[in-house]
Amino acid sequence: MPRIDMALDKWIEVAKAREAELKDAVRRFVLEHCTRGDVVLLSSRTRGDSHALSDWDIPHN
């Protein structure tokens, strides 16, 4: 396996492991700091077709 593929595979592995932690952190932040209707989740996360390297598009004021 070429070196670049190994690095990408490792990055994806780490991203998958952190996904649950990130979801929990976003949930806690929203519950603590945002009132009803203040948060809109966009793109692949909303559609349900996100993957390990998908970002979180959360607009803010």
PQR file with spaces between the fields and no chain letter, atoms N, CA, C, O and H, PARSE charges and radii, in Angstrom:
ATOM       1  N    MET     1       0.850   -1.174    0.000 -0.4000 1.5000
ATOM       2  CA   MET     1       0.000    0.000    0.000 -0.0000 2.0000
ATOM       3  C    MET     1       0.898    1.241    0.000  0.5500 1.7000
ATOM       4  O    MET     1       1.784    1.363    0.846 -0.5500 1.4000
ATOM       5  N    PRO     2       0.674    2.155   -0.940 -0.5600 1.5000
ATOM       6  CA   PRO     2       1.484    3.376   -0.956  0.2800 2.0000
ATOM       7  C    PRO     2       1.345    4.162    0.347  0.5500 1.7000
ATOM       8  O    PRO     2       0.312    4.113    1.014 -0.5500 1.4000
ATOM       9  N    ARG     3       2.389    4.871    0.683 -0.4000 1.5000
ATOM      10  CA   ARG     3       2.451    5.625    1.941 -0.0000 2.0000
ATOM      11  C    ARG     3       1.287    6.602    2.088  0.5500 1.7000
ATOM      12  O    ARG     3       0.742    6.743    3.182 -0.5500 1.4000
ATOM      13  H    ARG     3       3.229    4.910    0.141  0.4000 1.0000
ATOM      14  N    ILE     4       0.898    7.278    1.011 -0.4000 1.5000
ATOM      15  CA   ILE     4      -0.192    8.254    1.095 -0.0000 2.0000
ATOM      16  C    ILE     4      -1.513    7.571    1.439  0.5500 1.7000
ATOM      17  O    ILE     4      -2.326    8.130    2.176 -0.5500 1.4000
ATOM      18  H    ILE     4       1.341    7.164    0.122  0.4000 1.0000
ATOM      19  N    ASP     5      -1.733    6.363    0.911 -0.4000 1.5000
ATOM      20  CA   ASP     5      -2.948    5.619    1.236 -0.0000 2.0000
ATOM      21  C    ASP     5      -2.974    5.239    2.708  0.5500 1.7000
ATOM      22  O    ASP     5      -4.029    5.280    3.342 -0.5500 1.4000
ATOM      23  H    ASP     5      -1.073    5.909    0.312  0.4000 1.0000
ATOM      24  N    MET     6      -1.830    4.874    3.253 -0.4000 1.5000
ATOM      25  CA   MET     6      -1.759    4.514    4.674 -0.0000 2.0000
ATOM      26  C    MET     6      -2.071    5.729    5.537  0.5500 1.7000
ATOM      27  O    MET     6      -2.773    5.611    6.541 -0.5500 1.4000
ATOM      28  H    MET     6      -0.973    4.841    2.738  0.4000 1.0000
ATOM      29  N    ALA     7      -1.561    6.887    5.160 -0.4000 1.5000
ATOM      30  CA   ALA     7      -1.824    8.109    5.920 -0.0000 2.0000
ATOM      31  C    ALA     7      -3.303    8.460    5.864  0.5500 1.7000
ATOM      32  O    ALA     7      -3.888    8.835    6.879 -0.5500 1.4000
ATOM      33  H    ALA     7      -0.990    6.984    4.344  0.4000 1.0000
ATOM      34  N    LEU     8      -3.912    8.343    4.693 -0.4000 1.5000
ATOM      35  CA   LEU     8      -5.337    8.629    4.553 -0.0000 2.0000
ATOM      36  C    LEU     8      -6.164    7.632    5.353  0.5500 1.7000
ATOM      37  O    LEU     8      -7.123    8.020    6.020 -0.5500 1.4000
ATOM      38  H    LEU     8      -3.436    8.039    3.868  0.4000 1.0000
ATOM      39  N    ASP     9      -5.808    6.358    5.296 -0.4000 1.5000
ATOM      40  CA   ASP     9      -6.517    5.341    6.072 -0.0000 2.0000
ATOM      41  C    ASP     9      -6.449    5.644    7.563  0.5500 1.7000
ATOM      42  O    ASP     9      -7.440    5.482    8.275 -0.5500 1.4000
ATOM      43  H    ASP     9      -5.028    6.042    4.754  0.4000 1.0000
ATOM      44  N    LYS    10      -5.296    6.079    8.038 -0.4000 1.5000
ATOM      45  CA   LYS    10      -5.141    6.425    9.457 -0.0000 2.0000
ATOM      46  C    LYS    10      -6.007    7.633    9.798  0.5500 1.7000
ATOM      47  O    LYS    10      -6.661    7.648   10.841 -0.5500 1.4000
ATOM      48  H    LYS    10      -4.491    6.211    7.460  0.4000 1.0000
ATOM      49  N    TRP    11      -6.019    8.648    8.932 -0.4000 1.5000
ATOM      50  CA   TRP    11      -6.838    9.841    9.148 -0.0000 2.0000
ATOM      51  C    TRP    11      -8.315    9.459    9.242  0.5500 1.7000
ATOM      52  O    TRP    11      -9.024    9.949   10.121 -0.5500 1.4000
ATOM      53  H    TRP    11      -5.487    8.636    8.085  0.4000 1.0000
ATOM      54  N    ILE    12      -8.780    8.597    8.351 -0.4000 1.5000
ATOM      55  CA   ILE    12     -10.176    8.152    8.370 -0.0000 2.0000
ATOM      56  C    ILE    12     -10.465    7.373    9.646  0.5500 1.7000
ATOM      57  O    ILE    12     -11.520    7.555   10.252 -0.5500 1.4000
ATOM      58  H    ILE    12      -8.204    8.199    7.637  0.4000 1.0000
ATOM      59  N    GLU    13      -9.555    6.518   10.057 -0.4000 1.5000
ATOM      60  CA   GLU    13      -9.720    5.747   11.298 -0.0000 2.0000
ATOM      61  C    GLU    13      -9.879    6.683   12.500  0.5500 1.7000
ATOM      62  O    GLU    13     -10.761    6.478   13.334 -0.5500 1.4000
ATOM      63  H    GLU    13      -8.697    6.370    9.564  0.4000 1.0000
ATOM      64  N    VAL    14      -9.048    7.683   12.589 -0.4000 1.5000
ATOM      65  CA   VAL    14      -9.119    8.647   13.697 -0.0000 2.0000
ATOM      66  C    VAL    14     -10.427    9.433   13.627  0.5500 1.7000
ATOM      67  O    VAL    14     -11.074    9.648   14.652 -0.5500 1.4000
ATOM      68  H    VAL    14      -8.331    7.850   11.912  0.4000 1.0000
ATOM      69  N    ALA    15     -10.821    9.863   12.427 -0.4000 1.5000
ATOM      70  CA   ALA    15     -12.062   10.623   12.265 -0.0000 2.0000
ATOM      71  C    ALA    15     -13.267    9.813   12.712  0.5500 1.7000
ATOM      72  O    ALA    15     -14.152   10.343   13.384 -0.5500 1.4000
ATOM      73  H    ALA    15     -10.295    9.688   11.595  0.4000 1.0000
ATOM      74  N    LYS    16     -13.314    8.543   12.352 -0.4000 1.5000
ATOM      75  CA   LYS    16     -14.428    7.685   12.767 -0.0000 2.0000
ATOM      76  C    LYS    16     -14.460    7.518   14.281  0.5500 1.7000
ATOM      77  O    LYS    16     -15.531    7.533   14.889 -0.5500 1.4000
ATOM      78  H    LYS    16     -12.596    8.112   11.806  0.4000 1.0000
ATOM      79  N    ALA    17     -13.304    7.362   14.880 -0.4000 1.5000
ATOM      80  CA   ALA    17     -13.234    7.184   16.334 -0.0000 2.0000
ATOM      81  C    ALA    17     -13.694    8.439   17.060  0.5500 1.7000
ATOM      82  O    ALA    17     -14.281    8.345   18.139 -0.5500 1.4000
ATOM      83  H    ALA    17     -12.434    7.350   14.386  0.4000 1.0000
ATOM      84  N    ARG    18     -13.444    9.592   16.499 -0.4000 1.5000
ATOM      85  CA   ARG    18     -13.798   10.859   17.150 -0.0000 2.0000
ATOM      86  C    ARG    18     -15.229   11.295   16.862  0.5500 1.7000
ATOM      87  O    ARG    18     -15.728   12.210   17.518 -0.5500 1.4000
ATOM      88  H    ARG    18     -12.967    9.669   15.623  0.4000 1.0000
ATOM      89  N    GLU    19     -15.908   10.663   15.894 -0.4000 1.5000
ATOM      90  CA   GLU    19     -17.239   11.119   15.484 -0.0000 2.0000
ATOM      91  C    GLU    19     -18.229   11.146   16.644  0.5500 1.7000
ATOM      92  O    GLU    19     -18.943   12.135   16.810 -0.5500 1.4000
ATOM      93  H    GLU    19     -15.503    9.920   15.362  0.4000 1.0000
ATOM      94  N    ALA    20     -18.290   10.096   17.442 -0.4000 1.5000
ATOM      95  CA   ALA    20     -19.222   10.063   18.570 -0.0000 2.0000
ATOM      96  C    ALA    20     -18.901   11.169   19.570  0.5500 1.7000
ATOM      97  O    ALA    20     -19.806   11.811   20.103 -0.5500 1.4000
ATOM      98  H    ALA    20     -17.710    9.293   17.307  0.4000 1.0000
ATOM      99  N    GLU    21     -17.621   11.388   19.822 -0.4000 1.5000
ATOM     100  CA   GLU    21     -17.195   12.454   20.739 -0.0000 2.0000
ATOM     101  C    GLU    21     -17.601   13.830   20.197  0.5500 1.7000
ATOM     102  O    GLU    21     -18.071   14.681   20.952 -0.5500 1.4000
ATOM     103  H    GLU    21     -16.886   10.866   19.390  0.4000 1.0000
ATOM     104  N    LEU    22     -17.422   14.042   18.911 -0.4000 1.5000
ATOM     105  CA   LEU    22     -17.790   15.316   18.302 -0.0000 2.0000
ATOM     106  C    LEU    22     -19.295   15.537   18.324  0.5500 1.7000
ATOM     107  O    LEU    22     -19.756   16.641   18.615 -0.5500 1.4000
ATOM     108  H    LEU    22     -17.041   13.350   18.298  0.4000 1.0000
ATOM     109  N    LYS    23     -20.063   14.498   18.021 -0.4000 1.5000
ATOM     110  CA   LYS    23     -21.522   14.617   18.065 -0.0000 2.0000
ATOM     111  C    LYS    23     -21.985   15.001   19.464  0.5500 1.7000
ATOM     112  O    LYS    23     -22.861   15.852   19.619 -0.5500 1.4000
ATOM     113  H    LYS    23     -19.689   13.602   17.786  0.4000 1.0000
ATOM     114  N    ASP    24     -21.408   14.385   20.468 -0.4000 1.5000
ATOM     115  CA   ASP    24     -21.779   14.699   21.845 -0.0000 2.0000
ATOM     116  C    ASP    24     -21.399   16.133   22.201  0.5500 1.7000
ATOM     117  O    ASP    24     -22.167   16.827   22.866 -0.5500 1.4000
ATOM     118  H    ASP    24     -20.696   13.694   20.343  0.4000 1.0000
ATOM     119  N    ALA    25     -20.234   16.580   21.770 -0.4000 1.5000
ATOM     120  CA   ALA    25     -19.800   17.952   22.053 -0.0000 2.0000
ATOM     121  C    ALA    25     -20.724   18.965   21.378  0.5500 1.7000
ATOM     122  O    ALA    25     -21.080   19.974   21.987 -0.5500 1.4000
ATOM     123  H    ALA    25     -19.610   16.016   21.229  0.4000 1.0000
ATOM     124  N    VAL    26     -21.113   18.713   20.138 -0.4000 1.5000
ATOM     125  CA   VAL    26     -22.039   19.606   19.436 -0.0000 2.0000
ATOM     126  C    VAL    26     -23.380   19.618   20.148  0.5500 1.7000
ATOM     127  O    VAL    26     -23.963   20.683   20.352 -0.5500 1.4000
ATOM     128  H    VAL    26     -20.824   17.893   19.643  0.4000 1.0000
ATOM     129  N    ARG    27     -23.875   18.451   20.528 -0.4000 1.5000
ATOM     130  CA   ARG    27     -25.160   18.364   21.223 -0.0000 2.0000
ATOM     131  C    ARG    27     -25.129   19.151   22.527  0.5500 1.7000
ATOM     132  O    ARG    27     -26.055   19.910   22.816 -0.5500 1.4000
ATOM     133  H    ARG    27     -23.402   17.586   20.362  0.4000 1.0000
ATOM     134  N    ARG    28     -24.072   18.976   23.316 -0.4000 1.5000
ATOM     135  CA   ARG    28     -23.958   19.700   24.589 -0.0000 2.0000
ATOM     136  C    ARG    28     -23.884   21.209   24.371  0.5500 1.7000
ATOM     137  O    ARG    28     -24.512   21.980   25.096 -0.5500 1.4000
ATOM     138  H    ARG    28     -23.320   18.360   23.081  0.4000 1.0000
ATOM     139  N    PHE    29     -23.113   21.623   23.367 -0.4000 1.5000
ATOM     140  CA   PHE    29     -22.999   23.051   23.078 -0.0000 2.0000
ATOM     141  C    PHE    29     -24.357   23.639   22.706  0.5500 1.7000
ATOM     142  O    PHE    29     -24.743   24.694   23.208 -0.5500 1.4000
ATOM     143  H    PHE    29     -22.603   20.997   22.777  0.4000 1.0000
ATOM     144  N    VAL    30     -25.075   22.953   21.826 -0.4000 1.5000
ATOM     145  CA   VAL    30     -26.389   23.442   21.392 -0.0000 2.0000
ATOM     146  C    VAL    30     -27.342   23.535   22.578  0.5500 1.7000
ATOM     147  O    VAL    30     -28.031   24.543   22.739 -0.5500 1.4000
ATOM     148  H    VAL    30     -24.762   22.095   21.418  0.4000 1.0000
ATOM     149  N    LEU    31     -27.388   22.507   23.401 -0.4000 1.5000
ATOM     150  CA   LEU    31     -28.296   22.521   24.552 -0.0000 2.0000
ATOM     151  C    LEU    31     -27.955   23.628   25.541  0.5500 1.7000
ATOM     152  O    LEU    31     -28.856   24.209   26.146 -0.5500 1.4000
ATOM     153  H    LEU    31     -26.829   21.689   23.270  0.4000 1.0000
ATOM     154  N    GLU    32     -26.686   23.928   25.715 -0.4000 1.5000
ATOM     155  CA   GLU    32     -26.259   24.934   26.685 -0.0000 2.0000
ATOM     156  C    GLU    32     -26.329   26.363   26.162  0.5500 1.7000
ATOM     157  O    GLU    32     -26.583   27.286   26.936 -0.5500 1.4000
ATOM     158  H    GLU    32     -25.953   23.457   25.224  0.4000 1.0000
ATOM     159  N    HIS    33     -26.111   26.565   24.868 -0.4000 1.5000
ATOM     160  CA   HIS    33     -25.918   27.920   24.362 -0.0000 2.0000
ATOM     161  C    HIS    33     -26.924   28.395   23.322  0.5500 1.7000
ATOM     162  O    HIS    33     -26.916   29.576   22.972 -0.5500 1.4000
ATOM     163  H    HIS    33     -25.906   25.815   24.239  0.4000 1.0000
ATOM     164  N    CYS    34     -27.767   27.542   22.827 -0.4000 1.5000
ATOM     165  CA   CYS    34     -28.666   27.939   21.744 -0.0000 2.0000
ATOM     166  C    CYS    34     -30.117   27.773   22.160  0.5500 1.7000
ATOM     167  O    CYS    34     -30.501   26.774   22.768 -0.5500 1.4000
ATOM     168  H    CYS    34     -27.773   26.583   23.111  0.4000 1.0000
ATOM     169  N    THR    35     -30.904   28.764   21.819 -0.4000 1.5000
ATOM     170  CA   THR    35     -32.332   28.651   22.083 -0.0000 2.0000
ATOM     171  C    THR    35     -32.990   27.936   20.915  0.5500 1.7000
ATOM     172  O    THR    35     -32.383   27.760   19.858 -0.5500 1.4000
ATOM     173  H    THR    35     -30.593   29.576   21.325  0.4000 1.0000
ATOM     174  N    ARG    36     -34.195   27.540   21.109 -0.4000 1.5000
ATOM     175  CA   ARG    36     -34.930   26.815   20.073 -0.0000 2.0000
ATOM     176  C    ARG    36     -34.910   27.597   18.756  0.5500 1.7000
ATOM     177  O    ARG    36     -35.245   28.781   18.729 -0.5500 1.4000
ATOM     178  H    ARG    36     -34.688   27.683   21.968  0.4000 1.0000
ATOM     179  N    GLY    37     -34.528   26.950   17.697 -0.4000 1.5000
ATOM     180  CA   GLY    37     -34.515   27.554   16.381 -0.0000 2.0000
ATOM     181  C    GLY    37     -33.221   28.257   16.001  0.5500 1.7000
ATOM     182  O    GLY    37     -33.118   28.799   14.900 -0.5500 1.4000
ATOM     183  H    GLY    37     -34.256   25.988   17.719  0.4000 1.0000
ATOM     184  N    ASP    38     -32.239   28.261   16.880 -0.4000 1.5000
ATOM     185  CA   ASP    38     -30.986   28.954   16.595 -0.0000 2.0000
ATOM     186  C    ASP    38     -29.999   28.141   15.776  0.5500 1.7000
ATOM     187  O    ASP    38     -29.061   28.712   15.220 -0.5500 1.4000
ATOM     188  H    ASP    38     -32.322   27.821   17.775  0.4000 1.0000
ATOM     189  N    VAL    39     -30.172   26.844   15.682 -0.4000 1.5000
ATOM     190  CA   VAL    39     -29.180   25.993   15.027 -0.0000 2.0000
ATOM     191  C    VAL    39     -29.798   25.323   13.807  0.5500 1.7000
ATOM     192  O    VAL    39     -30.901   24.779   13.863 -0.5500 1.4000
ATOM     193  H    VAL    39     -30.934   26.380   16.134  0.4000 1.0000
ATOM     194  N    VAL    40     -29.055   25.377   12.701 -0.4000 1.5000
ATOM     195  CA   VAL    40     -29.473   24.709   11.475 -0.0000 2.0000
ATOM     196  C    VAL    40     -28.306   23.838   11.028  0.5500 1.7000
ATOM     197  O    VAL    40     -27.200   24.334   10.813 -0.5500 1.4000
ATOM     198  H    VAL    40     -28.159   25.819   12.655  0.4000 1.0000
ATOM     199  N    LEU    41     -28.551   22.561   10.890 -0.4000 1.5000
ATOM     200  CA   LEU    41     -27.523   21.638   10.417 -0.0000 2.0000
ATOM     201  C    LEU    41     -27.726   21.450    8.922  0.5500 1.7000
ATOM     202  O    LEU    41     -28.831   21.141    8.475 -0.5500 1.4000
ATOM     203  H    LEU    41     -29.449   22.157   11.064  0.4000 1.0000
ATOM     204  N    LEU    42     -26.665   21.634    8.151 -0.4000 1.5000
ATOM     205  CA   LEU    42     -26.773   21.645    6.691 -0.0000 2.0000
ATOM     206  C    LEU    42     -26.003   20.510    6.029  0.5500 1.7000
ATOM     207  O    LEU    42     -25.204   19.830    6.673 -0.5500 1.4000
ATOM     208  H    LEU    42     -25.768   21.884    8.514  0.4000 1.0000
ATOM     209  N    SER    43     -26.245   20.318    4.763 -0.4000 1.5000
ATOM     210  CA   SER    43     -25.530   19.462    3.819 -0.0000 2.0000
ATOM     211  C    SER    43     -25.587   17.977    4.143  0.5500 1.7000
ATOM     212  O    SER    43     -26.634   17.474    4.552 -0.5500 1.4000
ATOM     213  H    SER    43     -26.894   20.870    4.240  0.4000 1.0000
ATOM     214  N    SER    44     -24.484   17.275    3.967 -0.4000 1.5000
ATOM     215  CA   SER    44     -24.502   15.808    4.037 -0.0000 2.0000
ATOM     216  C    SER    44     -24.949   15.280    5.396  0.5500 1.7000
ATOM     217  O    SER    44     -25.531   14.198    5.462 -0.5500 1.4000
ATOM     218  H    SER    44     -23.634   17.683    3.634  0.4000 1.0000
ATOM     219  N    ARG    45     -24.697   16.002    6.472 -0.4000 1.5000
ATOM     220  CA   ARG    45     -25.145   15.562    7.797 -0.0000 2.0000
ATOM     221  C    ARG    45     -26.671   15.546    7.862  0.5500 1.7000
ATOM     222  O    ARG    45     -27.259   14.668    8.495 -0.5500 1.4000
ATOM     223  H    ARG    45     -24.224   16.881    6.418  0.4000 1.0000
ATOM     224  N    THR    46     -27.305   16.508    7.214 -0.4000 1.5000
ATOM     225  CA   THR    46     -28.763   16.565    7.187 -0.0000 2.0000
ATOM     226  C    THR    46     -29.330   15.486    6.270  0.5500 1.7000
ATOM     227  O    THR    46     -30.317   14.829    6.601 -0.5500 1.4000
ATOM     228  H    THR    46     -26.827   17.221    6.700  0.4000 1.0000
ATOM     229  N    ARG    47     -28.701   15.317    5.128 -0.4000 1.5000
ATOM     230  CA   ARG    47     -29.190   14.337    4.154 -0.0000 2.0000
ATOM     231  C    ARG    47     -28.955   12.897    4.605  0.5500 1.7000
ATOM     232  O    ARG    47     -29.626   11.977    4.138 -0.5500 1.4000
ATOM     233  H    ARG    47     -27.899   15.851    4.859  0.4000 1.0000
ATOM     234  N    GLY    48     -28.007   12.708    5.508 -0.4000 1.5000
ATOM     235  CA   GLY    48     -27.697   11.360    5.970 -0.0000 2.0000
ATOM     236  C    GLY    48     -26.672   10.637    5.111  0.5500 1.7000
ATOM     237  O    GLY    48     -26.500    9.426    5.245 -0.5500 1.4000
ATOM     238  H    GLY    48     -27.462   13.456    5.887  0.4000 1.0000
ATOM     239  N    ASP    49     -25.989   11.360    4.231 -0.4000 1.5000
ATOM     240  CA   ASP    49     -24.984   10.705    3.388 -0.0000 2.0000
ATOM     241  C    ASP    49     -23.567   11.184    3.715  0.5500 1.7000
ATOM     242  O    ASP    49     -22.695   11.216    2.846 -0.5500 1.4000
ATOM     243  H    ASP    49     -26.128   12.344    4.122  0.4000 1.0000
ATOM     244  N    SER    50     -23.354   11.552    4.966 -0.4000 1.5000
ATOM     245  CA   SER    50     -22.020   11.982    5.394 -0.0000 2.0000
ATOM     246  C    SER    50     -21.091   10.777    5.507  0.5500 1.7000
ATOM     247  O    SER    50     -21.537    9.631    5.566 -0.5500 1.4000
ATOM     248  H    SER    50     -24.062   11.527    5.672  0.4000 1.0000
ATOM     249  N    HIS    51     -19.795   11.060    5.535 -0.4000 1.5000
ATOM     250  CA   HIS    51     -18.794   10.006    5.693 -0.0000 2.0000
ATOM     251  C    HIS    51     -17.770   10.470    6.718  0.5500 1.7000
ATOM     252  O    HIS    51     -17.907   11.561    7.271 -0.5500 1.4000
ATOM     253  H    HIS    51     -19.433   11.990    5.486  0.4000 1.0000
ATOM     254  N    ALA    52     -16.768    9.681    6.976 -0.4000 1.5000
ATOM     255  CA   ALA    52     -15.807    9.952    8.050 -0.0000 2.0000
ATOM     256  C    ALA    52     -15.121   11.306    7.921  0.5500 1.7000
ATOM     257  O    ALA    52     -14.761   11.907    8.934 -0.5500 1.4000
ATOM     258  H    ALA    52     -16.657    8.794    6.526  0.4000 1.0000
ATOM     259  N    LEU    53     -14.933   11.797    6.706 -0.4000 1.5000
ATOM     260  CA   LEU    53     -14.239   13.065    6.521 -0.0000 2.0000
ATOM     261  C    LEU    53     -15.183   14.239    6.252  0.5500 1.7000
ATOM     262  O    LEU    53     -14.726   15.338    5.935 -0.5500 1.4000
ATOM     263  H    LEU    53     -15.226   11.309    5.884  0.4000 1.0000
ATOM     264  N    SER    54     -16.485   14.018    6.374 -0.4000 1.5000
ATOM     265  CA   SER    54     -17.440   15.111    6.174 -0.0000 2.0000
ATOM     266  C    SER    54     -17.307   16.139    7.283  0.5500 1.7000
ATOM     267  O    SER    54     -17.082   15.806    8.446 -0.5500 1.4000
ATOM     268  H    SER    54     -16.856   13.126    6.631  0.4000 1.0000
ATOM     269  N    ASP    55     -17.452   17.399    6.890 -0.4000 1.5000
ATOM     270  CA   ASP    55     -17.381   18.450    7.900 -0.0000 2.0000
ATOM     271  C    ASP    55     -18.768   18.709    8.491  0.5500 1.7000
ATOM     272  O    ASP    55     -19.763   18.126    8.059 -0.5500 1.4000
ATOM     273  H    ASP    55     -17.634   17.670    5.945  0.4000 1.0000
ATOM     274  N    TRP    56     -18.808   19.578    9.468 -0.4000 1.5000
ATOM     275  CA   TRP    56     -20.052   19.989   10.114 -0.0000 2.0000
ATOM     276  C    TRP    56     -20.321   21.425    9.686  0.5500 1.7000
ATOM     277  O    TRP    56     -19.560   22.325   10.039 -0.5500 1.4000
ATOM     278  H    TRP    56     -17.999   20.051    9.819  0.4000 1.0000
ATOM     279  N    ASP    57     -21.384   21.652    8.937 -0.4000 1.5000
ATOM     280  CA   ASP    57     -21.756   22.997    8.500 -0.0000 2.0000
ATOM     281  C    ASP    57     -22.806   23.535    9.458  0.5500 1.7000
ATOM     282  O    ASP    57     -23.991   23.223    9.332 -0.5500 1.4000
ATOM     283  H    ASP    57     -22.003   20.920    8.650  0.4000 1.0000
ATOM     284  N    ILE    58     -22.373   24.338   10.408 -0.4000 1.5000
ATOM     285  CA   ILE    58     -23.287   24.905   11.395 -0.0000 2.0000
ATOM     286  C    ILE    58     -23.151   26.424   11.332  0.5500 1.7000
ATOM     287  O    ILE    58     -22.202   26.987   11.876 -0.5500 1.4000
ATOM     288  H    ILE    58     -21.411   24.592   10.510  0.4000 1.0000
ATOM     289  N    PRO    59     -24.109   27.092   10.663 -0.5600 1.5000
ATOM     290  CA   PRO    59     -24.026   28.552   10.592  0.2800 2.0000
ATOM     291  C    PRO    59     -24.312   29.170   11.956  0.5500 1.7000
ATOM     292  O    PRO    59     -25.004   28.577   12.785 -0.5500 1.4000
ATOM     293  N    HIS    60     -23.784   30.340   12.175 -0.4000 1.5000
ATOM     294  CA   HIS    60     -24.027   31.029   13.445 -0.0000 2.0000
ATOM     295  C    HIS    60     -24.178   32.514   13.188  0.5500 1.7000
ATOM     296  O    HIS    60     -23.794   33.013   12.130 -0.5500 1.4000
ATOM     297  H    HIS    60     -23.222   30.821   11.502  0.4000 1.0000
ATOM     298  N    ASN    61     -24.734   33.211   14.148 -0.4000 1.5000
ATOM     299  CA   ASN    61     -24.919   34.671   14.046 -0.0000 2.0000
ATOM     300  C    ASN    61     -23.762   35.382   14.686  0.5500 1.7000
ATOM     301  O    ASN    61     -23.727   36.612   14.705 -0.5500 1.4000
ATOM     302  H    ASN    61     -25.046   32.806   15.007  0.4000 1.0000
